[in-house]
């Protein structure tokens, strides 16, 4: 299909039409995924969950795979939401949000709102309803603190945190203390003798306890304090700041992170940050038979090369061991060409459940006990049978939204009132005989 020859209107219709098709096909995909998970058809060698299988076979991130599994199973009990999704009237973003809060009783109203709102408005509404539900539940589970991070395209680190009240208060207290330590001068005592002289209102004039509006410098100071005061093993790649430099070009980047410009590289050198120099395919570190245990430098090099358990499809990054591909007892050497990272598969290897075969310097293949190659991503042999669903209306995905703002308080009040009234009506319709039968 040549989009260049289309008019603006035709191109708009094409984009909207494909969005509806994508929504409907996503619903079909989730239905198939739910049945696949229910059957346990994902079971196999080294496969621990359906989410892992989905990530492995379809190229999704593990978090996305887990989210899609959650939505797939939630749709089984939400027929109104499923119907709108299957007909391409709701996008996956809306369905994902509604499925977090919808029940069999509440989904009709939530679907109606989703059909008439933007995805952002639906997300806001569902977040508000989740808050109300948590507060109203007498036995609600306590909120769990979570935090995530990722390197952005511009080379900056983005951190997102959601802390429960107690953890949040502890974090802010640590920020304030770190900011105070960061901004102290040489004239400040190690421990203030008094909080400051009170003014006419009786409040101290020294207000350093206030949380700064920009907490980035204080958080950086917290990190420096932790690095200076907390001891770690001699080799702890995750607790070190590793700068990788190309010995030929002088280019440098954060290990497994963004590149550094000249000023950032020089600052890292000045601060005596651990640096690792990469020469061609890796540092040449070879002890041969002179020592059995890998040196810290070798462990760091193997970690930087492998990153995780090298068993295809595993991906674990914790509780790893450096393993001799040719067993030390069988004449193996402590060289990078004979060392790999393994997690729980280390024990399985020694039980002869699979084997590792070197194929080139620092490159390996994994074979089953029968000698078959264990592939990283086995190809799909069947021919694709995807066909667009012509029953989906061309503009099915377009919401019935006229640009209105979402009055979150009003919307949540109306919805909770409707659902409370419905619950009272159901309770009134239940006769004593019905209750005894139940």
Secondary structure, DSSP 8 states (H G I E B T S, - for coil): --STTS-HHHHHHHHHHHHHHHHHHHHHHHHHHHHHHHHTTT--TT---HHHHHHHHH---HHHHHHHHHHHHHHTT-HHHHHHHHTT-S-HHHHHHHHHH--TTTHHHHHHHHHTS-HHHHHHHHHHHHHHHHHH-TT------EEEEEE-TTS-EEEEEE--HHHHHHHHHHHHHHHHHHH--TTS-SS-SSS--B-TTS-BS--TTS--S--HHHHHHHHHHHHHH----S--GGGS--EEEETTT--EEETTS-EE-HHHHHHHHHTT--EEEE-TTS---B-TTS-SS--HHHHHHHHHHH-S--STT----SS-EEEESS-GGGT--SBGGGEEEESTHHHHHHTTSEEEEEEETTEEEEEETTS-B--SS----S-------TTS-TTTTS-S--S----HHHHHHHHHHHHHHHHHHHHHH--HHHHHH-
